[in-house]
Amino acid sequence: MALRTVGSVLMVFLWSVAVALGQIGWSVTYTKKSICTLKGSTVEMSCSIRYPSWHKVKTTFWFTKMYDVENYVNLKDDPVYQGRVTYHSDKTNGHTLRITDLRESDFAEYKFRFITDQTGGKYSGYPGVTLSVTDLRLSDSAGYRFRLITSGDKFAGSPVSLTVTDVVLEMDPTSVSEGENVTLRCRTKCTLDPIPVYSWYKNGQSTPNSNTSSPVYILFSVSSEDTGRYSCSVEGHEDLPSAEETLTVRYGPRNTSVSVSPSGEIVEGSSVTLTCSSDANPPADKYTWYKKNIASPKASGHSYSITNISSEDRGEYYCEARNIKGTETSIPVHINVMCKHVMFCLFRVLCEMTDLTDICSNLLTLQPMILQQCFPGFLWWGWGLS
């Protein structure tokens, strides 16, 4: 009994060695072990084969299904692939499978098998090529509706469409200073093959001349004009772009200017407000006001108000805007103060322009009635006479 058992084991061992030796010199080498591609596209997978020189290959095919021993389903005979599969062979034992109009159901492991003219001359390449097919749209994409039910009424809101895509934009960094670089990377669930063309968008609009075969897009030396929302898509699936990522660019104040309110003539005794404006990111957080030819600041703050303005307030005013990135000074604006009592001002100017200083001084101290009698042609508004 023991001898019979040993003999059986020996026979199995010798048979295994024979099978193993029979496979020496046989191989199927695939160009790629896994491929991910888009629904509706075309894919090619290739392999090269090796076998003993005294064999001649008679039959070759690709398969994914095997129902039983030696019962392989040739892809060309599979109704699922009808009209979508072609084979190509070259003289150097290279073999290519081409599948068009890919579907998500084409996800499988594809193997190549060949048969020679010699007994036992059969070989299948394991493991094969794993094919993944994505449509870039995930299962949560749908129309969502809110419904409210009370004790007596029902209400349903308008549907909200949610599209969840399998394309993701990565931005690094998302906040930069002017002059720095920003890297955009468009990712899909798997590495697509063949390499697709990527399209890039800013604020929902296609970026000119930005289509690339690389999933990486670099913004060099960014400026404030590059601020915005960015997204990407895969060519042929532009209707399924990634979610947007916002780029923030920091820069110092620019286009700093002063506005005057009210506009027009400014009369003695009235009030005027100067306002400083600038374009900056982050916004300017400090404003300083200056009067030309005066070193010390007049005021600080976004606005500067002058009440009961007088002739001494005439001059040029400007502001300085500052944030963490820098400062900028505005162009000066001229403030001209008009006399409220024109004739009195003219009289004063005439006195200053002549050598009658003493006389003018005495006249200005006279009672209003005397001035009116001496100069009946003038109206002395300065003293309330009309």
C-alpha positions in Angstrom: 0.0 0.0 0.0 2.8 2.4 0.9 4.7 1.6 -2.3 1.6 2.3 -4.4 1.2 5.7 -2.7 4.8 6.6 -3.3 4.5 5.6 -6.9 1.4 7.8 -7.4 3.2 10.8 -5.9 6.2 10.1 -8.1 4.0 10.0 -11.2 2.4 13.3 -10.4 5.7 14.9 -9.8 7.2 13.7 -13.1 4.1 14.9 -14.9 4.4 18.4 -13.3 8.1 18.5 -14.3 7.2 17.6 -17.9 4.6 20.3 -18.1 7.0 22.8 -16.7 9.7 21.8 -19.0 7.2 22.0 -21.9 6.6 25.7 -21.1 10.3 26.6 -21.2 10.9 29.0 -24.1 7.2 30.0 -24.2 6.1 33.5 -23.2 3.7 36.4 -23.8 5.1 39.8 -22.9 2.6 42.7 -22.7 3.6 46.3 -23.5 1.5 47.5 -20.6 0.0 45.7 -17.7 -2.9 48.1 -17.1 -4.7 50.8 -19.1 -7.3 53.4 -18.2 -9.1 55.2 -20.9 -12.3 57.1 -21.5 -15.7 55.8 -22.4 -16.3 56.2 -26.1 -12.6 56.3 -27.0 -10.4 53.7 -28.7 -7.7 51.6 -27.1 -4.8 49.4 -28.3 -3.0 46.8 -26.3 0.0 45.0 -27.6 2.2 42.0 -26.8 5.1 40.0 -28.2 5.3 36.2 -28.0 8.1 33.6 -27.8 8.0 29.8 -28.6 10.3 27.0 -29.7 11.8 27.6 -33.2 10.5 24.3 -34.5 6.9 25.4 -33.9 4.8 27.4 -36.3 2.0 29.6 -35.1 -1.4 28.7 -36.6 -4.0 30.5 -34.5 -3.9 33.6 -32.4 -6.7 35.5 -30.5 -7.4 37.6 -27.5 -9.9 36.6 -24.8 -11.4 37.6 -21.5 -13.7 34.6 -20.9 -13.0 30.9 -20.5 -16.0 28.7 -19.8 -14.1 25.5 -19.5 -10.8 23.9 -20.2 -9.8 24.7 -23.8 -13.1 26.6 -24.1 -11.8 30.2 -24.6 -14.1 32.9 -26.1 -12.4 34.7 -29.0 -13.2 38.4 -28.6 -14.2 38.6 -32.2 -16.8 35.9 -31.6 -18.1 37.6 -28.4 -21.4 39.5 -29.2 -20.5 42.2 -26.7 -17.6 43.2 -28.9 -19.2 42.7 -32.3 -17.9 45.2 -34.8 -15.6 46.9 -32.3 -12.5 44.5 -32.3 -9.7 44.2 -34.8 -6.4 42.2 -34.5 -3.1 43.1 -36.1 0.1 41.1 -36.3 3.6 41.9 -37.6 6.5 39.8 -38.7 8.3 40.1 -35.4 5.7 38.2 -33.4 4.1 41.4 -32.3 0.3 41.3 -31.8 -2.1 44.2 -31.2 -5.7 44.3 -30.1 -7.8 47.4 -31.0 -11.2 48.1 -29.4 -13.3 51.0 -30.5 -16.3 52.8 -28.9 -15.3 51.7 -25.4 -17.9 51.0 -22.8 -17.7 50.8 -19.0 -18.6 47.1 -19.3 -15.4 46.5 -21.2 -13.6 46.6 -17.9 -11.7 43.2 -17.8 -8.4 41.5 -18.0 -7.4 40.8 -21.6 -5.2 37.8 -22.4 -3.5 36.7 -25.6 -3.5 33.0 -26.6 -1.7 31.3 -29.5 -1.7 27.7 -30.9 1.1 26.1 -33.0 1.2 23.2 -35.4 2.8 20.9 -32.8 1.0 18.7 -30.3 0.6 20.6 -27.0 1.7 23.8 -28.7 -0.7 26.0 -26.8 0.0 29.0 -24.6 -1.9 31.8 -22.9 -0.3 34.9 -21.4 -1.2 35.2 -17.7 -1.7 37.7 -16.1 -3.0 39.8 -18.9 -3.7 43.5 -19.4 -6.3 45.1 -17.1 -8.5 47.7 -18.9 -10.4 50.3 -16.9 -13.0 52.5 -18.6 -14.2 55.7 -17.0 -16.9 58.2 -18.2 -15.7 60.9 -15.9 -19.1 61.2 -14.3 -19.8 59.6 -10.9 -23.0 57.9 -9.8 -24.2 60.8 -7.6 -24.8 62.9 -10.7 -28.6 63.6 -10.8 -31.4 66.1 -10.5 -32.2 66.8 -6.8 -35.5 68.2 -5.6 -36.6 69.4 -2.1 -40.1 68.4 -1.0 -42.0 69.7 2.0 -45.1 68.0 3.3 -47.3 69.6 6.0 -50.5 68.4 7.5 -52.5 69.7 4.6 -50.3 70.7 1.8 -47.4 69.5 -0.3 -44.7 71.6 -1.9 -41.9 70.5 -4.2 -39.1 73.0 -5.2 -37.5 73.2 -8.6 -34.9 70.5 -9.3 -31.3 71.3 -8.8 -28.9 69.5 -11.2 -25.8 68.0 -9.6 -23.0 66.7 -11.8 -20.1 65.0 -10.1 -17.1 64.5 -12.4 -14.1 62.3 -12.0 -11.8 65.2 -13.0 -10.1 67.1 -10.3 -8.0 70.3 -10.5 -5.2 70.7 -8.0 -3.7 74.2 -7.6 -0.4 74.8 -5.8 -0.3 77.3 -4.2 -3.8 78.9 -4.2 -2.5 82.3 -2.8 0.6 83.9 -4.1 2.4 87.2 -4.5 2.9 88.8 -7.9 5.9 87.3 -9.7 5.6 83.8 -8.2 4.6 80.7 -10.2 1.5 78.6 -9.8 1.1 74.9 -10.8 -2.2 73.5 -12.0 -2.6 69.7 -12.2 -5.6 68.0 -13.8 -6.2 64.6 -12.3 -8.5 61.7 -13.3 -9.5 58.6 -11.3 -6.8 56.7 -13.2 -4.0 57.6 -15.6 -5.6 57.8 -19.0 -4.1 55.9 -21.9 -3.7 57.1 -24.6 -2.6 60.4 -23.1 -5.5 62.8 -23.6 -5.4 66.5 -24.5 -6.3 68.7 -21.5 -8.2 72.0 -21.8 -7.8 74.7 -19.2 -10.4 77.4 -18.2 -10.4 80.7 -16.3 -13.7 82.0 -15.0 -15.5 79.5 -17.2 -13.8 80.7 -20.4 -11.3 78.6 -22.4 -7.7 79.9 -21.9 -6.2 80.7 -25.3 -3.5 78.4 -26.6 -3.6 76.3 -23.4 -4.5 72.9 -24.6 -1.8 70.5 -23.6 -1.0 66.8 -23.6 0.4 67.2 -20.1 -1.9 67.2 -17.1 0.3 70.0 -15.7 -0.1 73.6 -16.6 2.1 76.3 -15.0 1.3 79.9 -14.6 4.7 81.7 -14.7 5.3 85.0 -12.9 1.7 85.7 -12.1 0.2 89.1 -12.0 -3.1 90.5 -10.6 -4.7 89.8 -14.0 -4.2 86.0 -13.3 -6.6 86.2 -10.3 -9.7 84.1 -10.9 -11.4 80.7 -10.9 -9.6 77.8 -12.8 -10.8 74.4 -14.0 -9.8 71.8 -16.5 -11.4 69.1 -18.7 -10.4 66.2 -21.0 -10.7 66.8 -24.7 -14.0 65.2 -26.0 -15.5 65.6 -22.5 -15.5 69.4 -22.2 -19.1 69.2 -20.8 -17.6 67.5 -17.7 -15.0 70.0 -16.4 -13.5 69.8 -12.9 -14.7 71.8 -10.0 -13.2 75.3 -9.9 -10.2 76.4 -7.8 -9.7 80.1 -7.0 -6.3 81.7 -7.4 -5.6 84.8 -5.2 -2.8 87.1 -6.2 -1.4 89.5 -3.6 0.0 92.9 -4.7 0.7 96.4 -3.4 -1.5 99.5 -3.9 -1.7 100.8 -7.5 -3.9 103.3 -9.3 -4.0 105.4 -6.1 -6.1 108.5 -6.6 -7.9 111.3 -4.7 -11.5 112.3 -5.2 -13.0 115.6 -4.0 -16.5 116.1 -2.7 -18.3 118.2 -3.4 -16.9 118.8 -6.8 -16.8 122.2 -8.4 -16.1 125.5 -6.6 -15.2 125.4 -2.9 -16.3 128.6 -1.1 -14.8 129.9 2.1 -16.6 128.6 5.2 -17.8 125.4 3.6 -16.6 121.9 4.1 -14.8 119.5 1.7 -14.0 115.8 1.9 -11.1 114.1 0.2 -11.2 110.4 -0.4 -8.3 108.1 -1.2 -8.9 105.1 -3.5 -6.5 102.3 -4.6 -6.4 98.9 -6.1 -4.6 96.4 -3.8 -4.8 92.9 -2.5 -5.1 92.7 0.4 -6.9 96.1 0.4 -4.8 99.0 1.7 -5.2 99.2 5.5 -3.5 102.5 6.1 -4.0 105.9 4.4 -1.9 109.0 5.2 -2.8 112.6 3.9 -0.2 115.2 3.0 -0.3 118.8 1.8 2.4 119.6 -0.7 5.5 121.4 0.7 4.5 120.4 4.2 6.5 117.4 5.6 4.2 116.4 8.5 1.0 114.5 7.7 -2.2 116.3 7.8 -4.4 113.3 8.7 -4.8 109.6 8.4 -7.7 107.4 7.3 -9.5 106.6 4.1 -11.1 110.1 4.0 -10.0 113.5 5.1 -12.5 116.3 5.8 -11.8 120.0 6.0 -14.5 122.0 7.8 -15.0 125.8 7.7 -12.4 126.0 4.9 -10.5 129.2 4.5 -8.0 130.7 2.1 -5.1 129.2 4.2 -6.3 125.8 3.2 -5.6 126.4 -0.5 -3.0 124.0 -2.0 -2.2 120.6 -3.4 -3.2 117.5 -1.4 -2.2 113.8 -1.9 -2.6 110.5 -0.1 -0.3 107.5 0.5 -1.9 104.0 0.5 -0.2 101.1 2.2 -0.7 97.4 2.7 1.6 94.5 3.5 3.0 94.4 -0.1 3.9 98.0 -0.4 2.9 101.7 -0.7 1.9 104.1 -3.4 1.4 107.9 -3.5 -1.4 109.5 -5.5 -1.1 112.4 -7.9 -1.8 115.7 -6.0 -5.1 117.4 -6.4 -5.4 121.2 -6.2 -7.9 122.7 -3.7 -8.8 126.3 -4.7 -10.9 128.2 -2.1 -13.1 130.9 -3.5 -13.9 134.1 -1.5 -17.4 134.2 -0.1 -17.5 138.1 -0.1 -16.1 139.0 -3.5 -15.8 142.8 -3.2 -14.2 142.6 0.2 -11.6 140.1 -1.1 -10.9 142.4 -4.0 -10.4 145.3 -1.7 -8.0 143.3 0.4 -6.0 142.1 -2.6 -5.7 145.7 -3.9 -4.4 146.8 -0.5 -1.8 144.1 -0.5 -0.7 145.0 -3.9 -0.1 148.8 -3.1 1.8 150.9 -0.7 -1.4 152.0 1.0 -1.1 149.5 3.8 -1.8 152.0 6.6 -4.7 153.6 4.8 -6.2 150.2 4.0 -5.8 149.1 7.5 -7.6 152.1 8.8 -10.4 151.7 6.3 -10.9 148.1 7.3 -11.5 149.2 10.8 -14.0 151.9 10.0 -17.7 151.4 10.7 -19.6 149.8 7.8 -21.7 152.9 7.3 -18.7 155.1 6.7 -17.4 152.7 4.1 -20.8 152.6 2.4 -20.9 156.4 2.2 -17.3 156.7 1.0 -17.7 153.9 -1.6 -21.4 153.9 -2.5 -20.7 151.8 -5.6 -19.7 148.7 -3.5 -21.8 146.3 -1.6 -20.0 145.4 1.7 -21.2 141.9 2.2 -18.3 141.3 4.7 -20.3 143.4 7.2 -23.7 142.1 6.4 -24.8 145.1 4.2 -26.7 144.7 1.0 
